[in-house]
Amino acid sequence: MKISFAKPGLPGSGAVVVPVLEGRTLSALGAELDERTGGALGRAMAASRFEGKKDQSLTILAPANLGLSRVLLLGLGKAAEIDEARAQAFGAAAVANLASATDEEAAILSDVIDGNGLGSATFAAHAAFGARLRGYRFDKYRTKEKPEDKPALKKLVIQAEDHKEAKALFAPLNAVAEGVELTRNVVSEPANVIHPESFADEARKLADLGVDVEVLNEKQMKKLGMGALLGVGQGSERESQLVIMRWMGADKDNEAPVAFVGKGVTFDTGGISIKPAAGMEDMKFDMAGAGCVLGLMKALAGRKARVNAVGIMGLVENMPSGNAQRPGDVVTSMSGQTIEVINTDAEGRLVLADALWYCQDRFKPKVMIDLATLTGAIIISLGSEHAGLFCNDDDLAAKLMEAGQKSGETVWRMPMGDSYDKQIRSDIADMKNTGGREAGSITAAQFLKRFVKDVPWAHIDIAGTAWTKKDLTVTPKGATGFGVRLLDRLVADHYEDR
Amino acid sequence: MIGEAGVPIVFEGRPPFADDPTGSNDEYIGAVVVGYWRGCLPTPAAVVVDRASGALTRALAGSHFAGEEGDVLTVLAPASPACERVILLGLGDEAELDPARLRRLGGIAAKALMESTGGRAVIGLGLDGFLAAQFAYGLRLRGHTPLNLRSRPDPDRPAGPAEIVVATSDPDAARNLFSRLESVAEGVHLARDLVAEPANRLTPQAMAEQAAALEALGVEVEILEDAALKAEGLGLLAGVGQGADNPPCLALLRWRGSGEEGQPPLILAGKGITFDTGGISIKRYDSLHEMKGDMAGAAAVLGAMRALAGRQARVEAVGVLALAENAVSGRALRPGDVLRSYAGKTVEIIDTDAEGRLVLADALAYACSRYRPAAVLSLATLTGAVVTALGRHRAGLFSNDEALAAKVLEAGEAADEPVWRLPILPQHDEDLASDIADTRNCAWGKVPDALHAARFLMGFIPEGVAWGHLDMAGTARTEEDLPLCPKGATGWGVRLLDRLVAEGWER
């Protein structure tokens, strides 16, 4: 789907989307459209429950006197309440509602909305962002899909008084959307396609955008002493990889970077502590943390963010085999700390332990954030509306919570503390890799904290938010790309040169 | 006996052996407790005791005792002074002495004193009146003997001290404050004992009788029996209790302490499932015996009411205990049944083991309509999900009111009963939507059940009423000794509620 911006005006064909404020107030062009159709819009609204409240929609097919195939009325709610999120939801709703239509072209008449505090260019740019995010589709493996089952929409034109400004405002958002889509793509790919090596190849492609990409293989990691990460991957035929991406966009090259570390278990069988069969196919998305880091690096490079950022992905496949890690094994991490592996299915923290340590050791970041589909317990704790936030720094936590509110990817802070840390004491090693069911997400975070030096650090458990079983406002069912928008926003608001 | 009083604790101005280093003039002394700061720096009393024969210095030389908070070293039968034992207590850093640390130290001392075989225990830490009272509070909380139904006493168990003397520079101030704290401790002990009571002894009726016992302290108590529940339309509470031979009831406790008529009260409501089999959606057999403690929310409310009445708190408070036994029988509630609540809302029962929210919903709606409260708190061992989320160290807090939530968080920290806020989300209405009734009581699968339960309850709180809900499934019991509580029932919630009232509602 191609998205463009244009001056306001009534098109002669295709579909049009008309924003409506609460109280059935039409935009200026909407009112003109209503007049030209002899009041068809007003009559249709009166005959339905459509009042222009947010998330309401009403379709009028082929109104008289015009060449239009359909008019889609979308509620925006109260003008004063219009913010970026609502503009995005509006654009997303346009695409969602037109998904089953036959039109290849549609125009959004977002010309003038009285009292809209965003301004028409910003509104249009965010509507475009929402449309692009919602219009995502992962259909490459559907070889027999009938044309009528695919969305017909090829071209979406968003109208704005200052359409050039809208276009300029959309450019960085478009780069973020491209990052989100990359994340959704790699997360959606099955594990026979995306494995550690092919995932690393995806990262290498970012070199085109000016990202410096390095990949460490098992031999190199062994030399560095990454026994925790390597232990997880040792049962797999696939070679484990550590991917290091660097985007040096700050004014000064020696400016300490912000660092992002992602768990990338390309498939998680659970290992010898094997998972039950039901639902195991979902474990292809156990690399969503790394997927997010990849998409985020693409977004930052794509919009030429003025920041030095490091993205690290720990990529392994967790398989049972004759050479697989066993419960009871003790591994030595790069930090020198020893870990008793009680449950081979608590493997993400083992991968992150070495990736986090390597990150701090080599890059001395000013702030370090990891993302991981780490625990099932976070789904029981918070459901799928918020990711779990664990943080050793109140200021960083506040920034992340704020970025979450602004980006629509919200996080909820969870507690940490010594009393929880006690749950991962081992009888034989420095720690064990699971603290039991109780406070399962917190003890996982405590485990990670043992590999964090004196740096502001946040851990985001995205096990509940990386994948959605139902359509969400700007996210179709499937891989969400959670974290890219959140962290892009965090960087934009706090870590970029002005 | 439930809520039995502990060993007498008295305050004296004279430190141990102050005017007689040999102790020969003193009446029989069992144990002496003296303090050391971090780095083994002795407090004045420790210097005095050591001066008699150097016993402490010799013992310290051969130990790892470093004066860190909680370090304990016992010197048995020193040559002089004349006492059974000297307990050296590590006090930690002298700089940051706060009341919470004193309470913990009191708890540690209480545990060490249990080895004592009788006589007076004398504690000389050089504390002012305020800190001495906090220390004594810790002694009292940790020193509580858990409910014991053994038919004969354990011959190996030492008698412990017959009396504990806490030396302080201001005995009057200490006595004054401690008398209030001791009322709270009595409430805590009552709650612990009720939670420990097995369900064949503690039925809904028996629990209501425990509530009625507070009349002696000036609490007005009213019991709505089963027939009244049905007549008043508390269909959820009646429904949960319908499978048991021991009928359900609602206990209402009113404490009028403000001295003013017409003040809106604070409502404290507790889930009181005296035994939870799960009902027809029966639970697994392992750990099922712990379900005798599924009335810990109601026990906390009862304990808090005892604390408030005991210390004559200047507050209007209403305690509401939703009491029922969730049993399996031929007349038990079935999954799929639809009940009509007091609020009028109909509820489809998906899982009969999600019963706590049902009894609380009716209790909350009834109490709100009857008392027009200033604010409402509910306490319940409500969900396993909150244990998965927060473990055993914090309870989950849910609230529809920012100001109230902030007060509860603060009270929890101040009272050593920390809570953590979790969200209530409108999106969860979809998960609780029923095909046949206004709502259903839970959803299946890998779901955030603690959040669902809170959202469910919120639907029974009238618009505009500030409400806080504490899911204490993880904190009602402890599998290990804690500084202020021996293994077993914790009495969790009493101290938080008392603190909340003291800071937020008393005039």
Interface residues (C-beta under 8 A of the other chain):
Chain A: G376 A377 I379 I380 S381 L382 G383 E385 H386 W412 M414 P415 G417 S419 Y420 Q423 R437 E438 A439 G440 S441 I442 T443
Chain B: A385 V387 T388 A389 L390 G391 R392 H393 R394 W420 L422 P423 L425 Q427 H428 K446 V447 P448 D449 A450 L451 G474
